[in-house]
Amino acid sequence: MPFVSVKMLEGRTKEQKKKLIKSITASVSESLGIDENHVWVAVEEFPADEWGLGGELASDRIKAKKDGGK
């Protein structure tokens, strides 16, 4: 049974996550030629203060972008 782990910043809706899980499941099922019921997908969400990107906290980058920066 394939297990796919998705890690991302929090903030997506339940519907967006359902769509993502459905899409990943279909892709893995088709690629491996297995039944979709055998594909596991886990979504882990993290606050932007707990994620780094390019040597900075993601929260700082998001704030800078909102403020017209990077």
N, CA, C, O and CB atoms as a CASP TS submission, in Angstrom:
PFRMAT TS
TARGET T0000
AUTHOR 0000-0000-0000
METHOD Language model
MODEL 1
PARENT N/A
ATOM      1  N   MET     1       0.827  -1.184   0.000  1.00  0.00           N
ATOM      2  CA  MET     1       0.000   0.000   0.000  1.00  0.00           C
ATOM      3  C   MET     1       0.874   1.251   0.000  1.00  0.00           C
ATOM      4  O   MET     1       1.598   1.495   0.966  1.00  0.00           O
ATOM      5  CB  MET     1      -0.943  -0.004   1.207  1.00  0.00           C
ATOM      6  N   PRO     2       0.820   2.041  -1.058  1.00  0.00           N
ATOM      7  CA  PRO     2       1.572   3.290  -1.075  1.00  0.00           C
ATOM      8  C   PRO     2       1.029   4.270  -0.040  1.00  0.00           C
ATOM      9  O   PRO     2      -0.178   4.352   0.186  1.00  0.00           O
ATOM     10  CB  PRO     2       1.530   3.917  -2.469  1.00  0.00           C
ATOM     11  N   PHE     3       1.931   5.003   0.574  1.00  0.00           N
ATOM     12  CA  PHE     3       1.590   6.033   1.548  1.00  0.00           C
ATOM     13  C   PHE     3       2.231   7.332   1.081  1.00  0.00           C
ATOM     14  O   PHE     3       3.450   7.401   0.927  1.00  0.00           O
ATOM     15  CB  PHE     3       2.067   5.646   2.997  1.00  0.00           C
ATOM     16  N   VAL     4       1.420   8.361   0.854  1.00  0.00           N
ATOM     17  CA  VAL     4       1.913   9.652   0.399  1.00  0.00           C
ATOM     18  C   VAL     4       1.716  10.662   1.522  1.00  0.00           C
ATOM     19  O   VAL     4       0.621  10.784   2.071  1.00  0.00           O
ATOM     20  CB  VAL     4       1.187  10.110  -0.906  1.00  0.00           C
ATOM     21  N   SER     5       2.783  11.385   1.861  1.00  0.00           N
ATOM     22  CA  SER     5       2.722  12.398   2.909  1.00  0.00           C
ATOM     23  C   SER     5       2.866  13.778   2.277  1.00  0.00           C
ATOM     24  O   SER     5       3.834  14.048   1.566  1.00  0.00           O
ATOM     25  CB  SER     5       3.824  12.163   3.980  1.00  0.00           C
ATOM     26  N   VAL     6       1.898  14.644   2.542  1.00  0.00           N
ATOM     27  CA  VAL     6       1.915  16.014   2.042  1.00  0.00           C
ATOM     28  C   VAL     6       2.073  16.937   3.239  1.00  0.00           C
ATOM     29  O   VAL     6       1.283  16.888   4.182  1.00  0.00           O
ATOM     30  CB  VAL     6       0.615  16.352   1.226  1.00  0.00           C
ATOM     31  N   LYS     7       3.093  17.774   3.195  1.00  0.00           N
ATOM     32  CA  LYS     7       3.333  18.746   4.262  1.00  0.00           C
ATOM     33  C   LYS     7       3.214  20.131   3.650  1.00  0.00           C
ATOM     34  O   LYS     7       3.822  20.423   2.620  1.00  0.00           O
ATOM     35  CB  LYS     7       4.741  18.537   4.938  1.00  0.00           C
ATOM     36  N   MET     8       2.417  20.986   4.300  1.00  0.00           N
ATOM     37  CA  MET     8       2.198  22.312   3.742  1.00  0.00           C
ATOM     38  C   MET     8       1.802  23.285   4.847  1.00  0.00           C
ATOM     39  O   MET     8       1.453  22.893   5.961  1.00  0.00           O
ATOM     40  CB  MET     8       1.117  22.269   2.645  1.00  0.00           C
ATOM     41  N   LEU     9       1.868  24.560   4.500  1.00  0.00           N
ATOM     42  CA  LEU     9       1.431  25.578   5.442  1.00  0.00           C
ATOM     43  C   LEU     9      -0.072  25.473   5.623  1.00  0.00           C
ATOM     44  O   LEU     9      -0.802  25.133   4.692  1.00  0.00           O
ATOM     45  CB  LEU     9       1.831  26.992   4.960  1.00  0.00           C
ATOM     46  N   GLU    10      -0.525  25.769   6.838  1.00  0.00           N
ATOM     47  CA  GLU    10      -1.951  25.722   7.106  1.00  0.00           C
ATOM     48  C   GLU    10      -2.665  26.841   6.367  1.00  0.00           C
ATOM     49  O   GLU    10      -2.055  27.820   5.938  1.00  0.00           O
ATOM     50  CB  GLU    10      -2.221  25.816   8.607  1.00  0.00           C
ATOM     51  N   GLY    11      -3.978  26.669   6.231  1.00  0.00           N
ATOM     52  CA  GLY    11      -4.765  27.731   5.615  1.00  0.00           C
ATOM     53  C   GLY    11      -5.647  27.283   4.473  1.00  0.00           C
ATOM     54  O   GLY    11      -6.480  28.056   3.999  1.00  0.00           O
ATOM     55  N   ARG    12      -5.485  26.043   4.015  1.00  0.00           N
ATOM     56  CA  ARG    12      -6.350  25.559   2.943  1.00  0.00           C
ATOM     57  C   ARG    12      -7.683  25.118   3.534  1.00  0.00           C
ATOM     58  O   ARG    12      -7.764  24.739   4.702  1.00  0.00           O
ATOM     59  CB  ARG    12      -5.678  24.392   2.169  1.00  0.00           C
ATOM     60  N   THR    13      -8.718  25.172   2.715  1.00  0.00           N
ATOM     61  CA  THR    13     -10.036  24.738   3.168  1.00  0.00           C
ATOM     62  C   THR    13     -10.133  23.217   3.143  1.00  0.00           C
ATOM     63  O   THR    13      -9.315  22.533   2.528  1.00  0.00           O
ATOM     64  CB  THR    13     -11.140  25.359   2.296  1.00  0.00           C
ATOM     65  N   LYS    14     -11.147  22.709   3.824  1.00  0.00           N
ATOM     66  CA  LYS    14     -11.406  21.272   3.809  1.00  0.00           C
ATOM     67  C   LYS    14     -11.642  20.807   2.384  1.00  0.00           C
ATOM     68  O   LYS    14     -11.162  19.743   1.993  1.00  0.00           O
ATOM     69  CB  LYS    14     -12.615  20.920   4.699  1.00  0.00           C
ATOM     70  N   GLU    15     -12.370  21.583   1.606  1.00  0.00           N
ATOM     71  CA  GLU    15     -12.653  21.213   0.207  1.00  0.00           C
ATOM     72  C   GLU    15     -11.378  21.153  -0.631  1.00  0.00           C
ATOM     73  O   GLU    15     -11.236  20.264  -1.470  1.00  0.00           O
ATOM     74  CB  GLU    15     -13.635  22.213  -0.419  1.00  0.00           C
ATOM     75  N   GLN    16     -10.453  22.081  -0.417  1.00  0.00           N
ATOM     76  CA  GLN    16      -9.179  22.055  -1.145  1.00  0.00           C
ATOM     77  C   GLN    16      -8.386  20.797  -0.795  1.00  0.00           C
ATOM     78  O   GLN    16      -7.790  20.166  -1.668  1.00  0.00           O
ATOM     79  CB  GLN    16      -8.346  23.317  -0.826  1.00  0.00           C
ATOM     80  N   LYS    17      -8.384  20.441   0.491  1.00  0.00           N
ATOM     81  CA  LYS    17      -7.650  19.239   0.911  1.00  0.00           C
ATOM     82  C   LYS    17      -8.303  17.979   0.357  1.00  0.00           C
ATOM     83  O   LYS    17      -7.604  17.049  -0.045  1.00  0.00           O
ATOM     84  CB  LYS    17      -7.577  19.160   2.445  1.00  0.00           C
ATOM     85  N   LYS    18      -9.621  17.936   0.329  1.00  0.00           N
ATOM     86  CA  LYS    18     -10.320  16.779  -0.247  1.00  0.00           C
ATOM     87  C   LYS    18      -9.967  16.624  -1.727  1.00  0.00           C
ATOM     88  O   LYS    18      -9.727  15.515  -2.205  1.00  0.00           O
ATOM     89  CB  LYS    18     -11.855  16.927  -0.075  1.00  0.00           C
ATOM     90  N   LYS    19      -9.938  17.757  -2.450  1.00  0.00           N
ATOM     91  CA  LYS    19      -9.593  17.738  -3.875  1.00  0.00           C
ATOM     92  C   LYS    19      -8.152  17.261  -4.078  1.00  0.00           C
ATOM     93  O   LYS    19      -7.877  16.472  -4.982  1.00  0.00           O
ATOM     94  CB  LYS    19      -9.783  19.141  -4.494  1.00  0.00           C
ATOM     95  N   LEU    20      -7.239  17.741  -3.239  1.00  0.00           N
ATOM     96  CA  LEU    20      -5.836  17.336  -3.314  1.00  0.00           C
ATOM     97  C   LEU    20      -5.693  15.836  -3.080  1.00  0.00           C
ATOM     98  O   LEU    20      -5.016  15.145  -3.841  1.00  0.00           O
ATOM     99  CB  LEU    20      -4.996  18.116  -2.291  1.00  0.00           C
ATOM    100  N   ILE    21      -6.330  15.337  -2.029  1.00  0.00           N
ATOM    101  CA  ILE    21      -6.251  13.911  -1.698  1.00  0.00           C
ATOM    102  C   ILE    21      -6.825  13.068  -2.827  1.00  0.00           C
ATOM    103  O   ILE    21      -6.258  12.034  -3.180  1.00  0.00           O
ATOM    104  CB  ILE    21      -6.996  13.616  -0.383  1.00  0.00           C
ATOM    105  N   LYS    22      -7.939  13.498  -3.393  1.00  0.00           N
ATOM    106  CA  LYS    22      -8.559  12.754  -4.505  1.00  0.00           C
ATOM    107  C   LYS    22      -7.622  12.704  -5.712  1.00  0.00           C
ATOM    108  O   LYS    22      -7.464  11.661  -6.346  1.00  0.00           O
ATOM    109  CB  LYS    22      -9.908  13.400  -4.908  1.00  0.00           C
ATOM    110  N   SER    23      -7.006  13.843  -6.017  1.00  0.00           N
ATOM    111  CA  SER    23      -6.107  13.932  -7.163  1.00  0.00           C
ATOM    112  C   SER    23      -4.859  13.062  -6.976  1.00  0.00           C
ATOM    113  O   SER    23      -4.458  12.343  -7.891  1.00  0.00           O
ATOM    114  CB  SER    23      -5.699  15.386  -7.395  1.00  0.00           C
ATOM    115  N   ILE    24      -4.253  13.129  -5.799  1.00  0.00           N
ATOM    116  CA  ILE    24      -3.069  12.316  -5.516  1.00  0.00           C
ATOM    117  C   ILE    24      -3.413  10.836  -5.574  1.00  0.00           C
ATOM    118  O   ILE    24      -2.673  10.041  -6.154  1.00  0.00           O
ATOM    119  CB  ILE    24      -2.482  12.672  -4.139  1.00  0.00           C
ATOM    120  N   THR    25      -4.535  10.470  -4.972  1.00  0.00           N
ATOM    121  CA  THR    25      -4.967   9.076  -4.964  1.00  0.00           C
ATOM    122  C   THR    25      -5.148   8.554  -6.383  1.00  0.00           C
ATOM    123  O   THR    25      -4.671   7.467  -6.710  1.00  0.00           O
ATOM    124  CB  THR    25      -6.270   8.925  -4.178  1.00  0.00           C
ATOM    125  N   ALA    26      -5.827   9.314  -7.221  1.00  0.00           N
ATOM    126  CA  ALA    26      -6.058   8.896  -8.605  1.00  0.00           C
ATOM    127  C   ALA    26      -4.744   8.746  -9.363  1.00  0.00           C
ATOM    128  O   ALA    26      -4.564   7.789 -10.116  1.00  0.00           O
ATOM    129  CB  ALA    26      -6.962   9.901  -9.321  1.00  0.00           C
ATOM    130  N   SER    27      -3.829   9.691  -9.164  1.00  0.00           N
ATOM    131  CA  SER    27      -2.548   9.653  -9.862  1.00  0.00           C
ATOM    132  C   SER    27      -1.714   8.437  -9.455  1.00  0.00           C
ATOM    133  O   SER    27      -1.160   7.744 -10.309  1.00  0.00           O
ATOM    134  CB  SER    27      -1.768  10.932  -9.591  1.00  0.00           C
ATOM    135  N   VAL    28      -1.628   8.185  -8.157  1.00  0.00           N
ATOM    136  CA  VAL    28      -0.851   7.037  -7.674  1.00  0.00           C
ATOM    137  C   VAL    28      -1.493   5.733  -8.147  1.00  0.00           C
ATOM    138  O   VAL    28      -0.798   4.812  -8.577  1.00  0.00           O
ATOM    139  CB  VAL    28      -0.746   7.056  -6.125  1.00  0.00           C
ATOM    140  N   SER    29      -2.797   5.664  -8.066  1.00  0.00           N
ATOM    141  CA  SER    29      -3.518   4.470  -8.503  1.00  0.00           C
ATOM    142  C   SER    29      -3.253   4.170  -9.977  1.00  0.00           C
ATOM    143  O   SER    29      -2.957   3.033 -10.347  1.00  0.00           O
ATOM    144  CB  SER    29      -5.021   4.641  -8.266  1.00  0.00           C
ATOM    145  N   GLU    30      -3.363   5.195 -10.807  1.00  0.00           N
ATOM    146  CA  GLU    30      -3.140   5.028 -12.242  1.00  0.00           C
ATOM    147  C   GLU    30      -1.680   4.688 -12.537  1.00  0.00           C
ATOM    148  O   GLU    30      -1.399   3.792 -13.333  1.00  0.00           O
ATOM    149  CB  GLU    30      -3.547   6.298 -12.996  1.00  0.00           C
ATOM    150  N   SER    31      -0.763   5.394 -11.907  1.00  0.00           N
ATOM    151  CA  SER    31       0.665   5.184 -12.160  1.00  0.00           C
ATOM    152  C   SER    31       1.131   3.784 -11.781  1.00  0.00           C
ATOM    153  O   SER    31       1.960   3.196 -12.475  1.00  0.00           O
ATOM    154  CB  SER    31       1.477   6.205 -11.402  1.00  0.00           C
ATOM    155  N   LEU    32       0.599   3.247 -10.679  1.00  0.00           N
ATOM    156  CA  LEU    32       1.034   1.944 -10.187  1.00  0.00           C
ATOM    157  C   LEU    32       0.106   0.803 -10.593  1.00  0.00           C
ATOM    158  O   LEU    32       0.406  -0.369 -10.362  1.00  0.00           O
ATOM    159  CB  LEU    32       1.146   1.985  -8.695  1.00  0.00           C
ATOM    160  N   GLY    33      -1.014   1.156 -11.194  1.00  0.00           N
ATOM    161  CA  GLY    33      -1.958   0.124 -11.621  1.00  0.00           C
ATOM    162  C   GLY    33      -2.586  -0.607 -10.442  1.00  0.00           C
ATOM    163  O   GLY    33      -2.757  -1.826 -10.472  1.00  0.00           O
ATOM    164  N   ILE    34      -2.927   0.153  -9.400  1.00  0.00           N
ATOM    165  CA  ILE    34      -3.534  -0.455  -8.216  1.00  0.00           C
ATOM    166  C   ILE    34      -4.882   0.202  -7.928  1.00  0.00           C
ATOM    167  O   ILE    34      -5.184   1.277  -8.446  1.00  0.00           O
ATOM    168  CB  ILE    34      -2.594  -0.328  -6.988  1.00  0.00           C
ATOM    169  N   ASP    35      -5.673  -0.449  -7.108  1.00  0.00           N
ATOM    170  CA  ASP    35      -6.968   0.082  -6.712  1.00  0.00           C
ATOM    171  C   ASP    35      -6.780   1.312  -5.818  1.00  0.00           C
ATOM    172  O   ASP    35      -5.886   1.336  -4.973  1.00  0.00           O
ATOM    173  CB  ASP    35      -7.799  -0.999  -5.983  1.00  0.00           C
ATOM    174  N   GLU    36      -7.612   2.315  -6.005  1.00  0.00           N
ATOM    175  CA  GLU    36      -7.525   3.539  -5.205  1.00  0.00           C
ATOM    176  C   GLU    36      -7.675   3.268  -3.710  1.00  0.00           C
ATOM    177  O   GLU    36      -7.140   4.013  -2.889  1.00  0.00           O
ATOM    178  CB  GLU    36      -8.586   4.528  -5.652  1.00  0.00           C
ATOM    179  N   ASN    37      -8.391   2.221  -3.357  1.00  0.00           N
ATOM    180  CA  ASN    37      -8.589   1.889  -1.945  1.00  0.00           C
ATOM    181  C   ASN    37      -7.301   1.466  -1.245  1.00  0.00           C
ATOM    182  O   ASN    37      -7.273   1.328  -0.022  1.00  0.00           O
ATOM    183  CB  ASN    37      -9.609   0.788  -1.819  1.00  0.00           C
ATOM    184  N   HIS    38      -6.247   1.264  -2.012  1.00  0.00           N
ATOM    185  CA  HIS    38      -4.973   0.843  -1.431  1.00  0.00           C
ATOM    186  C   HIS    38      -3.985   2.006  -1.282  1.00  0.00           C
ATOM    187  O   HIS    38      -2.843   1.809  -0.870  1.00  0.00           O
ATOM    188  CB  HIS    38      -4.354  -0.249  -2.285  1.00  0.00           C
ATOM    189  N   VAL    39      -4.433   3.208  -1.620  1.00  0.00           N
ATOM    190  CA  VAL    39      -3.564   4.391  -1.554  1.00  0.00           C
ATOM    191  C   VAL    39      -3.906   5.210  -0.305  1.00  0.00           C
ATOM    192  O   VAL    39      -5.054   5.606  -0.101  1.00  0.00           O
ATOM    193  CB  VAL    39      -3.715   5.265  -2.842  1.00  0.00           C
ATOM    194  N   TRP    40      -2.905   5.449   0.509  1.00  0.00           N
ATOM    195  CA  TRP    40      -3.066   6.259   1.714  1.00  0.00           C
ATOM    196  C   TRP    40      -2.441   7.631   1.472  1.00  0.00           C
ATOM    197  O   TRP    40      -1.356   7.728   0.898  1.00  0.00           O
ATOM    198  CB  TRP    40      -2.418   5.560   2.953  1.00  0.00           C
ATOM    199  N   VAL    41      -3.121   8.685   1.906  1.00  0.00           N
ATOM    200  CA  VAL    41      -2.593  10.044   1.796  1.00  0.00           C
ATOM    201  C   VAL    41      -2.771  10.735   3.148  1.00  0.00           C
ATOM    202  O   VAL    41      -3.865  10.743   3.712  1.00  0.00           O
ATOM    203  CB  VAL    41      -3.312  10.846   0.650  1.00  0.00           C
ATOM    204  N   ALA    42      -1.697  11.309   3.656  1.00  0.00           N
ATOM    205  CA  ALA    42      -1.755  12.066   4.908  1.00  0.00           C
ATOM    206  C   ALA    42      -1.385  13.515   4.620  1.00  0.00           C
ATOM    207  O   ALA    42      -0.411  13.790   3.918  1.00  0.00           O
ATOM    208  CB  ALA    42      -0.803  11.452   5.988  1.00  0.00           C
ATOM    209  N   VAL    43      -2.159  14.427   5.159  1.00  0.00           N
ATOM    210  CA  VAL    43      -1.878  15.851   5.013  1.00  0.00           C
ATOM    211  C   VAL    43      -1.510  16.407   6.374  1.00  0.00           C
ATOM    212  O   VAL    43      -2.279  16.306   7.330  1.00  0.00           O
ATOM    213  CB  VAL    43      -3.095  16.612   4.407  1.00  0.00           C
ATOM    214  N   GLU    44      -0.329  16.995   6.452  1.00  0.00           N
ATOM    215  CA  GLU    44       0.126  17.643   7.684  1.00  0.00           C
ATOM    216  C   GLU    44       0.237  19.137   7.411  1.00  0.00           C
ATOM    217  O   GLU    44       0.857  19.562   6.437  1.00  0.00           O
ATOM    218  CB  GLU    44       1.501  17.052   8.176  1.00  0.00           C
ATOM    219  N   GLU    45      -0.368  19.913   8.276  1.00  0.00           N
ATOM    220  CA  GLU    45      -0.308  21.358   8.121  1.00  0.00           C
ATOM    221  C   GLU    45       0.511  21.972   9.252  1.00  0.00           C
ATOM    222  O   GLU    45       0.480  21.515  10.394  1.00  0.00           O
ATOM    223  CB  GLU    45      -1.724  21.960   8.089  1.00  0.00           C
ATOM    224  N   PHE    46       1.239  23.016   8.894  1.00  0.00           N
ATOM    225  CA  PHE    46       2.101  23.680   9.866  1.00  0.00           C
ATOM    226  C   PHE    46       1.820  25.174   9.867  1.00  0.00           C
ATOM    227  O   PHE    46       1.571  25.761   8.814  1.00  0.00           O
ATOM    228  CB  PHE    46       3.588  23.408   9.558  1.00  0.00           C
ATOM    229  N   PRO    47       1.859  25.794  11.047  1.00  0.00           N
ATOM    230  CA  PRO    47       1.759  27.256  11.098  1.00  0.00           C
ATOM    231  C   PRO    47       2.980  27.872  10.405  1.00  0.00           C
ATOM    232  O   PRO    47       4.068  27.297  10.412  1.00  0.00           O
ATOM    233  CB  PRO    47       1.652  27.756  12.578  1.00  0.00           C
ATOM    234  N   ALA    48       2.784  29.032   9.817  1.00  0.00           N
ATOM    235  CA  ALA    48       3.876  29.693   9.088  1.00  0.00           C
ATOM    236  C   ALA    48       5.061  30.031   9.984  1.00  0.00           C
ATOM    237  O   ALA    48       6.174  30.206   9.489  1.00  0.00           O
ATOM    238  CB  ALA    48       3.367  30.958   8.431  1.00  0.00           C
ATOM    239  N   ASP    49       4.841  30.126  11.298  1.00  0.00           N
ATOM    240  CA  ASP    49       5.941  30.396  12.230  1.00  0.00           C
ATOM    241  C   ASP    49       6.815  29.163  12.468  1.00  0.00           C
ATOM    242  O   ASP    49       7.882  29.265  13.072  1.00  0.00           O
ATOM    243  CB  ASP    49       5.387  30.894  13.559  1.00  0.00           C
ATOM    244  N   GLU    50       6.369  28.014  12.000  1.00  0.00           N
ATOM    245  CA  GLU    50       7.121  26.770  12.201  1.00  0.00           C
ATOM    246  C   GLU    50       7.694  26.218  10.893  1.00  0.00           C
ATOM    247  O   GLU    50       8.063  25.046  10.823  1.00  0.00           O
ATOM    248  CB  GLU    50       6.226  25.722  12.849  1.00  0.00           C
ATOM    249  N   TRP    51       7.768  27.045   9.879  1.00  0.00           N
ATOM    250  CA  TRP    51       8.236  26.591   8.571  1.00  0.00           C
ATOM    251  C   TRP    51       9.234  27.598   8.050  1.00  0.00           C
ATOM    252  O   TRP    51       9.007  28.805   8.132  1.00  0.00           O
ATOM    253  CB  TRP    51       7.057  26.408   7.572  1.00  0.00           C
ATOM    254  N   GLY    52      10.330  27.114   7.517  1.00  0.00           N
ATOM    255  CA  GLY    52      11.334  28.006   6.961  1.00  0.00           C
ATOM    256  C   GLY    52      11.421  27.876   5.460  1.00  0.00           C
ATOM    257  O   GLY    52      11.183  26.803   4.905  1.00  0.00           O
ATOM    258  N   LEU    53      11.761  28.969   4.805  1.00  0.00           N
ATOM    259  CA  LEU    53      11.906  28.988   3.355  1.00  0.00           C
ATOM    260  C   LEU    53      12.985  29.999   3.005  1.00  0.00           C
ATOM    261  O   LEU    53      12.858  31.180   3.326  1.00  0.00           O
ATOM    262  CB  LEU    53      10.555  29.333   2.648  1.00  0.00           C
ATOM    263  N   GLY    54      14.032  29.551   2.356  1.00  0.00           N
ATOM    264  CA  GLY    54      15.102  30.461   1.965  1.00  0.00           C
ATOM    265  C   GLY    54      15.806  31.110   3.141  1.00  0.00           C
ATOM    266  O   GLY    54      16.273  32.244   3.042  1.00  0.00           O
ATOM    267  N   GLY    55      15.882  30.392   4.255  1.00  0.00           N
ATOM    268  CA  GLY    55      16.568  30.915   5.418  1.00  0.00           C
ATOM    269  C   GLY    55      15.738  31.849   6.282  1.00  0.00           C
ATOM    270  O   GLY    55      16.253  32.454   7.223  1.00  0.00           O
ATOM    271  N   GLU    56      14.456  31.968   5.966  1.00  0.00           N
ATOM    272  CA  GLU    56      13.571  32.850   6.724  1.00  0.00           C
ATOM    273  C   GLU    56      12.341  32.076   7.185  1.00  0.00           C
ATOM    274  O   GLU    56      11.998  31.036   6.623  1.00  0.00           O
ATOM    275  CB  GLU    56      13.153  34.075   5.874  1.00  0.00           C
ATOM    276  N   LEU    57      11.686  32.598   8.215  1.00  0.00           N
ATOM    277  CA  LEU    57      10.404  32.034   8.589  1.00  0.00           C
ATOM    278  C   LEU    57       9.398  32.318   7.480  1.00  0.00           C
ATOM    279  O   LEU    57       9.375  33.413   6.918  1.00  0.00           O
ATOM    280  CB  LEU    57       9.917  32.608   9.943  1.00  0.00           C
ATOM    281  N   ALA    58       8.586  31.349   7.176  1.00  0.00           N
ATOM    282  CA  ALA    58       7.565  31.547   6.147  1.00  0.00           C
ATOM    283  C   ALA    58       6.638  32.699   6.528  1.00  0.00           C
ATOM    284  O   ALA    58       6.190  33.449   5.661  1.00  0.00           O
ATOM    285  CB  ALA    58       6.751  30.253   5.935  1.00  0.00           C
ATOM    286  N   SER    59       6.352  32.840   7.816  1.00  0.00           N
ATOM    287  CA  SER    59       5.471  33.933   8.266  1.00  0.00           C
ATOM    288  C   SER    59       6.064  35.297   7.924  1.00  0.00           C
ATOM    289  O   SER    59       5.330  36.215   7.560  1.00  0.00           O
ATOM    290  CB  SER    59       5.226  33.835   9.785  1.00  0.00           C
ATOM    291  N   ASP    60       7.382  35.439   8.038  1.00  0.00           N
ATOM    292  CA  ASP    60       8.032  36.707   7.696  1.00  0.00           C
ATOM    293  C   ASP    60       7.954  36.968   6.193  1.00  0.00           C
ATOM    294  O   ASP    60       7.728  38.101   5.766  1.00  0.00           O
ATOM    295  CB  ASP    60       9.502  36.700   8.158  1.00  0.00           C
ATOM    296  N   ARG    61       8.140  35.928   5.401  1.00  0.00           N
ATOM    297  CA  ARG    61       8.067  36.085   3.940  1.00  0.00           C
ATOM    298  C   ARG    61       6.655  36.440   3.500  1.00  0.00           C
ATOM    299  O   ARG    61       6.461  37.272   2.614  1.00  0.00           O
ATOM    300  CB  ARG    61       8.528  34.800   3.234  1.00  0.00           C
ATOM    301  N   ILE    62       5.668  35.800   4.127  1.00  0.00           N
ATOM    302  CA  ILE    62       4.268  36.090   3.799  1.00  0.00           C
ATOM    303  C   ILE    62       3.937  37.538   4.161  1.00  0.00           C
ATOM    304  O   ILE    62       3.285  38.243   3.390  1.00  0.00           O
ATOM    305  CB  ILE    62       3.314  35.113   4.544  1.00  0.00           C
ATOM    306  N   LYS    63       4.388  37.976   5.333  1.00  0.00           N
ATOM    307  CA  LYS    63       4.130  39.346   5.770  1.00  0.00           C
ATOM    308  C   LYS    63       4.804  40.347   4.822  1.00  0.00           C
ATOM    309  O   LYS    63       4.208  41.357   4.449  1.00  0.00           O
ATOM    310  CB  LYS    63       4.631  39.555   7.220  1.00  0.00           C
ATOM    311  N   ALA    64       6.038  40.056   4.442  1.00  0.00           N
ATOM    312  CA  ALA    64       6.758  40.963   3.538  1.00  0.00           C
ATOM    313  C   ALA    64       6.045  41.059   2.194  1.00  0.00           C
ATOM    314  O   ALA    64       5.959  42.137   1.605  1.00  0.00           O
ATOM    315  CB  ALA    64       8.212  40.486   3.334  1.00  0.00           C
ATOM    316  N   LYS    65       5.542  39.946   1.720  1.00  0.00           N
ATOM    317  CA  LYS    65       4.833  39.940   0.436  1.00  0.00           C
ATOM    318  C   LYS    65       3.548  40.755   0.538  1.00  0.00           C
ATOM    319  O   LYS    65       3.206  41.505  -0.376  1.00  0.00           O
ATOM    320  CB  LYS    65       4.516  38.491  -0.007  1.00  0.00           C
ATOM    321  N   LYS    66       2.836  40.603   1.658  1.00  0.00           N
ATOM    322  CA  LYS    66       1.603  41.392   1.865  1.00  0.00           C
ATOM    323  C   LYS    66       1.905  42.874   1.973  1.00  0.00           C
ATOM    324  O   LYS    66       1.101  43.713   1.567  1.00  0.00           O
ATOM    325  CB  LYS    66       0.869  40.924   3.128  1.00  0.00           C
ATOM    326  N   ASP    67       3.076  43.194   2.528  1.00  0.00           N
ATOM    327  CA  ASP    67       3.471  44.593   2.715  1.00  0.00           C
ATOM    328  C   ASP    67       4.097  45.177   1.449  1.00  0.00           C
ATOM    329  O   ASP    67       4.523  46.332   1.449  1.00  0.00           O
ATOM    330  CB  ASP    67       4.452  44.712   3.880  1.00  0.00           C
ATOM    331  N   GLY    68       4.156  44.386   0.362  1.00  0.00           N
ATOM    332  CA  GLY    68       4.690  44.885  -0.897  1.00  0.00           C
ATOM    333  C   GLY    68       6.166  44.585  -1.104  1.00  0.00           C
ATOM    334  O   GLY    68       6.778  45.098  -2.041  1.00  0.00           O
ATOM    335  N   GLY    69       6.737  43.767  -0.247  1.00  0.00           N
ATOM    336  CA  GLY    69       8.168  43.409  -0.363  1.00  0.00           C
ATOM    337  C   GLY    69       8.373  42.277  -1.329  1.00  0.00           C
ATOM    338  O   GLY    69       7.701  42.183  -2.356  1.00  0.00           O
ATOM    339  N   LYS    70       9.328  41.399  -0.983  1.00  0.00           N
ATOM    340  CA  LYS    70       9.732  40.260  -1.816  1.00  0.00           C
ATOM    341  C   LYS    70       8.563  39.534  -2.401  1.00  0.00           C
ATOM    342  O   LYS    70       8.743  38.554  -3.124  1.00  0.00           O
ATOM    343  CB  LYS    70      10.559  39.300  -1.025  1.00  0.00           C
TER
END
